[in-house]
Amino acid sequence: MNLAIRDIRYHSGRFILTSIGLGLLLGVVMSMGGIYRGLFGDALAVLDATKGDIWVVQQDTNGPFAENSRIPEDIKYRIRAVPGVAEASPLSFQTIQIERLGKPFRFFLIGYDLNGFGGPPVIVAGRNIRQKHYEMVVAKAMKMAIGEKIHLGLHDYTVVGITGKVVSAGGDPAAYVSLADAQDIQFKKDNDAIRNDRERIGANLAGMQNISPGQAKFLQQNIAAITESTHTVNTIVARLAPGADLHGVQERISRWNHFRPISVEEQTKILTKGMIEKARMQLGLFRIILLVISGVIISLIIYTSTIDKIKVIATLKLIGSQNRVIIGMILQQSLLMGLIAYFVGYGLILLTYDKFPRRIVLEAQDLQGLFVIVMVICTISSFVGIRKALKVEPAEALGG
Amino acid sequence: MYAIEVAKLTKIYGKGETAVTAIADATLQVKPGELVAILGPSGSGKTTLLTSIGLINEPTHGKVVIDGITVADERWLPGLDLKRLRREKLGFIFQAHNLIPFLTARENVMVALEINHLTKNEAKARADELLTSLNLGHRLDNYPSALSGGEAQRVAIARALANRPKVILADEPTAALDTENGKNVMALLKQLAVENRSAILVVTHDHRMVEGFDRIFTVSDGKIIGEKINGNTSTSQALA
């Protein structure tokens, strides 16, 4: 006869409610694990979607995801000429926050060369960008409809397609526009600023005694053209030809001044170790704290349940029950509670994970690991009750 | 052969100045089929005597023999499996029936049998047989909370009898019952003692029930001060 099951059957309401409560706690633990995995997924989403081998960025910077990196767009031609490079495409990134429907609306804008790569990895609705200007593809999470317009910089952009789950390292959903549009949005000054710059350059040149008015006019036009140029990008991503030597290509680009070629491996390290390490540690700490709390709660419940059964345990001992019968009753209850709580938590997270504002990634190995941890915690937690039960004297069954 | 033999049993709690003698030089024997009472006021040492015979309290001095097995001679004999002896030789009945609340009447009896290594089917058959014989056939699947005091005590008696013990020790079995139910329980114990050839030793301070016993030992201040046999006083002090 299984005494644990009989006790649970008799006190089913209390047991189920306790298990559900514990399950909610374990659901939070699972979501923490999912958020942690989601952080990884988010951090690497653009990197994975781009499928590049080398990210060329501004010298002495850690690339466009970690800090500001500005390089001339036309360096792409030079990179394409490096032996081993199959293709190279410029990319522009910026986080934008505007007001939409009366609420802050934040997203990660990616500009890509329509003839290159780095655009939306999939189109789940609508179409990809076809015109060089004023079209955009947005991530599903932005909850925009096809045909909807959004004002960015100096122009309106129309949503023509929806892509899947692409987000920035910070978890903001991604939107794609052509590189030219992205450069305009990021770098183009408004008309007043342009006029002011031209006036300032003209005034400075006019003050120079050793150049003629014709030279001054020529210089003014060229300098203004340079300052007004938007042909700047944040990175140029290169894909290597099959069999090409990654380190050789990196070495070659490194020799040029002003550029740093970062391999995907290095970029991954920058993103995961540098940018989300603290968040990972924070989540890890939360998970440990929650698991400890779960352990304490299970211990308390099992201990209280054992105290409630002192007379039963004493009676069992008095009629000659073996210790294993009593230990089994307490341990099985603890494990069953953990088991039910685990599946309550699992069910909860399965029903809600896609409603979290940040991505939750549930990995089988994490869930299995947590299951083992919960079972270990339940086993350890039951020791408090077992210890109490083993100390109960059979004589306690006597008397009123 | 006696089912219970106690010789010069002494139990002292504590040491030195704080030592309390709960029972001193108690000597008694109970034959199979006998229903014997230990009568005395609260704190007189009767429960200590019961727990010493019931292999719960180790005696400080003296000898205890259960069904021919010497279990204590000055102290527990080494190598004894007390739990096994309690399972096989002894049955316990308690003041407040002590049924396990989350087991049905049948399961309460079965648990004692399964602890003693009977299979589930064997235990169930024996439990049903016992409970039916105690007029509880209609209460097999009821939980203790649904039983009356008398019914619950009869289930407890069935549990005590489950493994056909040679000795049944009862601690105030009628204390929680009204007079009628108390008398019914006493009649049942008397019947079982005769039918099963079990020695039944009952600790009680309930004077209402003394008529049903074969012998009555009176305990006061830790000493057996009187013995009454079938209405005759055999020791120097008469039973009040």
Interface residues (C-beta under 8 A of the other chain):
Chain A: M1 L3 R6 D7 R9 Y10 H11 K311 V312 T315 L316 K317 L318 I319 G320 S321 Q322 V325 E393 P394 A395 A397 L398 G399 G400
Chain B: T47 L50 T51 G54 I56 N57 K83 R84 L85 R86 R87 E88 L90 G91 F92 F94 Q95 A96 N98 I100 P101 F102 L103 E107 M110 V111 A112 E114 I115 N116 K120 A123 Y143 R159 D171 E172 A175 A176
